[in-house]
Amino acid sequence: MSTYDDASLIYYPSGYKASKAYSLKPTDGSGDLTFTRASTATRVNAEGLIETAGVISPTELIVNGDFATDTSWTKIGSTISGGQAIFPANGTNILLFQTASPSISVGSIVKLDYEIISNSLSNGTLRTGGIGSSDISDIINLDSTVGVHSVYITARAGSSSRIMLWLSSTSGTLVIDNVSVKEVIENNVPRIDYTGGGCGKLLLEPQRTNITINSENFTSGYVIGNLSVTANVASSPSGTTTANKLYPLSSGAFRWFYRNTGLNLTGYTMSIFAKADGKQFIWASTGSINDANFDLINGTITFVRAGYTAKIEAYPNGWYRCSMSCTSSPFAAFGFSDIGTTNTVTASGTDGALFWGFQIEQGYTTSYIPTTTTAVTRVADKSTTTGLGSIIGQTEGTIYVEGIAANINADLVGVNRSTSNAIFITKSNLNSFRVYVYAGGVNLTFSDPNVNTDFYKLAITYKSGNSYLYVNGVKIGATNTSTFTFSAPLNILELAGNYFVGVNEQKIQGLIIFPTAQSEAAVAALTTL
């Protein structure tokens, strides 16, 4: 078997744009996966840092950014000559601006690129924004060293999309070229996630709301119990200087910080990113003190109270994400302990831990949702592609999928949306993989005997009189010899759909569709871990 030659569609996470994840085959775009998520969302990038997923729009928002002509820009003290913008300093503000088109909406993010050709200024400062309410941003100081630079700007309320460059200096000259302004698109952008390292995976999650406000700044809105707290003191899991340092002010018990949500938190999960900074152990609680303890040096859970579940996940640079299920209490708290099973702590005056990214959400822990003054909702990821009748085998075929399905009740892949002509690949609430083939009134069901694994390689071969399922190189059950005929075309492909067991988290690392049934030997080899 030649996988590439035999397959009609091959998808491994690589190229993407807003609303689209590119397939490797076919190469004409007919097999590309459509994608929607009407909100921003974070991912872990290849460097292990948490960032908001986004792509740069191809649409240029300004004209004559290469200064090929002396047009389009309003100049006050500046000039355009020889394909460059020239700022001769004279002790006054030297300005260059134009209004972006199309206009930039409030809250949108744009990327400003520019190149400094030469700089002979004496203590000069190059800035953008801040001259008037029409400017897209408040004052932002720009790098004026020779070379190519980029800055991301969030459009402020009241702006009319004016892009302003202005210089304040007493003497010297600054020369600029190649100015570009493009919007950063964050909604409907597929997330290629690298959590835990290894290959990137297409992250698909259900809708979730982080009900914790000020998720990155613990100096506002939190109840602080005998702790020192300082915001923005160290690099966080996002790579920015937004981590909080907390340490006990005195020795004893109950040294904690918490959020009072005012809600019954039964069914919720609390999580936080933490890093040892003198103290090795922290604990979490929503009902009674010390419901779970976390070791921030060894990355282990040292204690979990009966009735609770807890998890610790390693991130780069000594960070861990610590999570615990909640009870009916409205309080979600974290605190310190000297050893792994108590809530007693000794104060040194400096020893504590770094914290960042507090999250409380209904259900299990999902990707980080940053908040400021209000709760924030991340809309569900959805990938539904239609018009695949020539790609999906209409009388026989093999569908292969690999990835991580760490949570039960997950739709992995679905073909069509009816229970009369469809194929559903799921992970059930019994922690087992199940496949359902509905064809013209004949129902075929394959269920593994509780394959207890998160990472999986699964392939279903469907063919009248000869259908079988393999998971991780093992045949599941016997060959199904039922005969059947699909009475309607198979032309819709859906990932993490909600038409069978509901939207749930999964990470797709690979998807292959064969329009003909592959042999058992080939399928066994393809699915072997």
Number of C-alpha atoms within 10 A of each C-alpha: 12 7 14 14 9 15 22 19 23 21 21 20 22 14 12 19 17 19 16 19 25 21 23 19 20 17 12 9 13 17 24 20 21 22 22 18 23 14 16 18 26 21 23 25 19 16 11 19 19 22 15 19 21 22 17 16 17 9 11 14 21 20 17 15 22 16 20 15 14 16 11 14 22 15 19 13 17 20 18 20 12 10 16 22 26 21 29 22 22 15 12 14 18 21 21 22 19 18 21 18 13 11 13 22 16 16 12 15 20 22 17 17 17 22 21 20 18 16 16 14 19 13 10 19 14 18 20 24 22 16 17 15 16 18 24 32 25 18 14 14 15 17 17 23 14 14 12 16 15 15 14 14 21 18 20 20 14 14 20 20 23 22 22 23 21 25 28 21 22 16 16 15 18 24 20 24 21 18 21 19 24 20 22 19 18 22 19 24 25 31 24 26 27 21 23 14 14 9 14 22 22 22 25 26 22 19 17 21 18 22 21 27 23 20 26 24 22 26 14 14 15 17 16 19 14 17 21 17 19 16 19 16 13 16 15 25 27 17 15 13 13 20 27 23 25 24 25 28 19 15 14 14 17 19 24 24 21 20 21 15 15 9 11 13 22 15 13 18 23 27 27 21 24 27 27 20 18 13 25 21 29 30 27 31 25 26 16 12 18 25 25 28 31 30 24 24 15 12 20 18 20 14 17 19 14 8 9 13 14 21 19 20 14 18 21 14 13 15 21 26 23 29 24 27 28 29 20 13 17 17 21 27 23 26 29 31 27 15 17 20 20 19 23 16 21 17 17 14 12 15 17 27 23 25 30 27 25 30 28 29 22 19 14 17 21 18 18 23 25 23 21 13 11 12 17 18 18 21 19 20 26 23 20 17 20 16 14 17 13 14 19 25 22 19 17 19 20 24 27 22 21 23 20 19 23 18 15 19 21 26 27 29 22 23 24 22 19 13 18 17 21 23 26 25 26 26 25 18 12 13 21 17 29 21 24 18 23 21 22 15 13 15 16 19 14 21 17 19 13 13 17 13 13 14 17 23 22 26 28 26 22 25 23 15 11 14 23 25 29 24 24 21 19 18 18 19 13 10 14 17 13 13 13 19 16 19 13 13 17 23 19 17 24 23 24 30 27 16 15 17 18 14 22 23 27 25 23 27 22 17 21 23 22 23 20 20 21 23 13 15 10 12 27 21 14 19 20 14 13
